[in-house]
Structure formats: structure tokens, C-alpha cells
Amino acid sequence: MMNRQQLANAIRALSMDAVQKANSGHPGAPMGMADIAEVLWNDFLKHNPANPLWQDRDRFVLSNGHASMLLYSLLHLSGYDLPLDELKNFRQLHSRTPGHPESGLTPGVETTTGPLGQGLANAVGMAIAERTLAAQFNQPGHEVVDHYTWVFMGDGCLMEGISHEACSLAGTLGLGKLIGFYDCNGISIDGETKGWFTDDTARRFEAYHWHVVHEIDGHDPEAIRRAIQEAQRVKDKPSLIICRTIIGFGSPNKAGKEEAHGAALGEEEVALARKQLGWTYPPFSIPDDIYQAWNARARGERAEAEWESRLAQWSEANPQQGREFMRRMRGELPEDWAALSQGVIHQLQANPAKIASRKASQNCLNAFGPSLPELMGGSADLAPSNLTIWSGSRSLKEDIAGNYIHYGVREFAMTAISNGIALHGGFLPYSATFLTFVEYARNAARMAALMKAHQIMVYTHDSIGLGEDGPTHQAVEQLASLRLTPNFSTWRPCDQVETAVAWKAAIEHRTGPTALILSRQGLPQMDRTPLQLDAIARGGYVLKESQGKTELILIATGSEVAVTMQAAERLEQEGVGVRVVSLPSTDTFDAQDDDWRESVLPARIGARVAVEAGIADYWRKYVGLHGDVVGMTSYGESAPAEQLFPFFGFTVDNIVDKARQTLARQSR
């Protein structure tokens, strides 16, 4: 084989050149981790550059996503559809080499990384998915799911708190095919990390029940190879390989210093690094023999062909399982899904019940779950409150072929792990906590939206209706935050029927995450015509209409729909023509055509009042200049819910008063 140093230097040269051309980026980590990456990608990684979505490929995650040129260099050199011109356009508009790796944009990038530590948590999710999928489908002699999850991480990833949450759970679950490489270079943006990061990382991970390969020379290919082999021999624990590296390796004046971390080296230093590395080629120039040594296409195509043969043999012996496996990996719903889900919704409408929407959510899981074996759920130590365990739930800790994860109090990791499960394929993950604790998970929820990851986030105890736990637990601003997030679909249903429609929409929504915002308190069921029942799926619809001319529109969601309906009846008795609009999903409603939105909220009717126990300002765009909002303008209080709703104005009297004032302004 060609000199390994030269193969690694190809990564270093491309990384230096791309960052220098962009005059922006992070050359130090790619130069420091090049030797580790070279050994992993050339000797161990199972992948096919000609088919980046091969289902049984190894998953590679660059958690320290600022080192993106390391990944782009690897993809280019090994034969992915990432031509040299894309590397030359690093960090430029419309290139496939953005500043941090983005899944869905660059072939071979498994997950979007950049916010440190989250890639590590995504990798935990991928490892969970691999192991569980294997347990559900593999049979003796027919291993159709058999791949590793590899993750690179830096000091910053391990300083972030999410690394504790995710790695603690990974150790508890014994994810033996998760192998991490810790780039221990002792440098971050502020300088030498020994001033603020003195953890004994090895003992920390051993305490998590990981297998630890203690400090090796990250520039010694043979030591790296032996460490990987050792990690692969450990089947019942995830492994961490601690690699001592020099950031900016090869740079004579900046290697081992913070100057190599987050800025171009400078043309003079790049030239000196070339000389020190013995790299005599011009910028962005890779010799043919180095390309040939790196090219993984033939090896990858053979590996995929062998897998296809095994898959065909297994499918022939197990045709039903084979069809189910392919359906799940393609992310398709069962053929009878539409009829099943619509049948559940119609049955619920025909059998009214006053129940909390969190209980209605559990009922939906019991109704839909048996037909959706891909559902993989979990709660952050709140299952009895979130009601996320259904009759078919089986904990992964007790059965690795199960479908339920007890996440413990780990909201951030739970959400990021769910992203990893979703990105892996074969599962539709759902997670759960109280709505107020989305704040702990917020960046992972944002990353789900950025990646358009298909996961469902169940958030219960949705408002001041939580009651005595007080303002620390009463979500008031989180709803608006979720609704304002691009690619995020948010539903706040008013009864068991809207809850079922919301679950159906979440299961079908393939272009991003969905948040289900659910109540603790019982909610009465609304009467609906068949047309109204079908209209729920459009996110907003007319629930009640007075006879005669409509003068006023009342808009409400969730637990406030019932009191709004009562206010409408009072106004009708006073001779006011009123319409009540239930708007459980504003993003779904906003995505409807102009005719539908106009039919529900006609522009000619300016007298509008929105009612929701969340931040009032969000609703201004729906009520306009002449409208008003009955909502929250402060945090909550600690008291029984039946006292809090009147205290904050969610009463028939207050809604009616707001409506009268709005009508008066409209008539001026």
C-alpha cells in the first residue's frame, strides 16, 4: 500500500487549501485527525461511495463539525459525488461544502453537525437503531443488519453537557457497535484547554460503562489500527479511543496552537506546511496514484453486492419479513394506513369522551401502534405523566428488539438521540417531556427542523393548566417558539378527535419534526359535522357559525376552545353573529391555499379575538389591527388550575368583554 503518511497528507493539503481559498474555516482539526481518518476509512469503514444511502453501510459522524473539511476531503478522495470544484467553493453560496456538514445536501454526510456534542448524541441514536433493527430482523445465517457507528469528537463535544447525557445512556444500554474517537489535542478557541478542562476522560467514560482504549498516538497508523481492532472485539460496551493529536499537524509555526483552530493558516504558512509535510503538489492537486489508493468505489460496490445477495436469500426464505424490512427502510407507511387512521378518527367522533389530550394521545398509540412496528418511543423520566407507554411497548433495557427507551432525565440527549434514530432509518421515533422542558432540548429540536428529521415530540402539561407546580413548570412562551421555527409542525388539539388527527398528521409529516402539545386536564369533545371532521387535517377550520351575518370571529386552540365556545353562545344570545375557529396547527393552516384560508378567516371580518393560554403576541398576525387576544403576558402562578384560568382571564365573561370592545373598535 502507498505510504499512509501521503494518504493522510492529501486530507491535510485539501483542508489547508480550501480554508485558505475561503479565508474562513477550521484547518487545525482536519490536519490533526487526518491519520485517524485515513486508517478508519481505508481499513475499516464499510461504505459505498456510489450509493451513499446503502442501508447496511457504516454510519460515520463528525461531531466536531467545525472540522468539516476533514469530512469533505474524505468524501471527495474516496469517490463520492463531491467533485474538486465543490471543495474549491468551501463555505460559498450554493456549494455542497457548507461551513458545517449538512445532511441531505452533501452525499455521504449522515447528520448535520456543528453545535458541539449533538453529533455524538446522534451517533448514539444511530447505534440504538442498528442494534434494535438487527434484533428485530436478523436470523441465524441471515444478518441483513450488521454495521458500526463511528463518531469523531473533540474537547468541545466532551465539555458540552449533552455528552454526559448521551454517553451515560449509551453505556447503560451497552451499545457495543458504537465506537468513538476523542481528538485529544488540548486546544480550543480560547487556547490551551488545561485552564478549563481537566477531566479524567478515561475514568469518566469507564464510569459510564464504556470500554476505553487509553491514550494512543493519533499520528501512528499502526497504533490506530490496533485500537480499532481492540474496540471491535468488545461486544457489550461502546468504546472510546482516546487519540493524542497535534492540532494543525504539519504547520511549522501554528501546529499545537489555538491559531490553527479556527482561521486560515495564511498563504506563507500553507507553503511552509507543504514543505514540512513533503507535499510538493500545487493547491487542490492530488496525484492519480493517491486518488487510486483512496478510491473506495470498487470495494464498496462489492460489499453492497454481497449484502444484496444475503438480503435476497433472507427475503426469499422470509418474504413477509423481507417486504416489511424494505417498507420500513424506505420510510413508507403500511398499505392500510389511510383506512385505519381515518377509521380511528371517525370512531372517536362517534363516541364522545371528556379526557385529557395526553390520555387521548396514549389511546392513539394503542390504536395506531400495532400497525406501525417502526414506532420507537421514549420519555425523559415522565412516562406516567406523558402517557407514552402503550400496550405494545417493550423497554430496550429488557429486550433489545423492543420499541421503548427509558431516557431518564435527559431531555437534550433524548431529542438528539431521536434525531439519530430518525436519520438512521427503519424507525419513526417519538419522545416526550413536559412542554416547559423543551427549553432543555431546544437546540436539538431546532436541529431536527434544520435536518427535516421525521420525529414526533410529545409535550404534555401544556399551559397554566398544570396548576400547583407553578411558573417553573407552566409553559407560556414555548408554543410560540416552536411555531416560529421553520420546518416545524406544531399541533395543540382541543379534544380526543383533534388529537388523533394530530397524531395522524405527525406520522405522515415527512419533511420535519412535529410537536404535539397536550393537556393535563380533561377536555370536552366538540360536536362536528362530517365536513368539519375532515377539515381538522387542514390545521384550522370553522367549528361553530351563527346563522345570519357573521360579525365576529373567535379563534382558539387546545383547552381554550371549550370556554371560547361558551363565550360564543353568550354572544349569540346578545344578537352577535359569531364564528368560532379551531386552529390546532397554525403552520398547517398557513400552508393551505388562499381560498381555504379566506373561507376560514375572511379578510372582510376584522373583528377577531384569539384565545390561548400562551404568549399573546403570537396571535397578533391572526387578529389584525382591530382584533384582540386573551392570552398570557406574564409567567404563571402556583395554584390549582381552576383558579388560574379565571385569574388570568380565560373566562366566558372576559372573552365576551374583549369581543364587545373589538366590535366597538371595528365600528368606528
Secondary structure by P-SEA (a helix, b strand, c coil): cccaaaaaaaaaaaaaaaaaaaccccaaaaaaaaaaaaaaaaccbbbbcccccccccbbbbcccccaaaaaaaaaaaacccccaaaaaacccccccccccccccccccccccccccaaaaaaaaaaaaaaaaaaaaccccccccbbbbbbbbbcccccccaaaaaaaaaaaaaccccbbbbbcccccccccccccccccaaaaaaaaaccccccccccccaaaaaaaaaaaaacccbbbbbbbbccccccccccccccccccccccaaaaaaaaaaaccccccccccaaaaaaacaaaaaaaaaaaaaaaaaaaaaacaaaaaaaaaaaacccccaaaaaaaaaaaaaaaccccccaaaaaaaaaaacccccccccccccccccccccccccccccccccccccccccccaaaaaaaaaaaaaacccbbbbbccccccccaaaaaaaaaaaccbbbbbbccccccccccccccccccaaaaaaacccbbbbbcccaaaaaaaaaaaaacccbbbbbbbbcbbbbbbbbcaaaaaaccccccccccccccccbbbbbcccaaaaaaaaaaaaaaaccbbbbbbcccaaaaaaccaaaaaaaccccccbbbbbccccccccccccccccccccccbbbbbccaaaaaaaacccaaaaaaaaaaaaaaaac
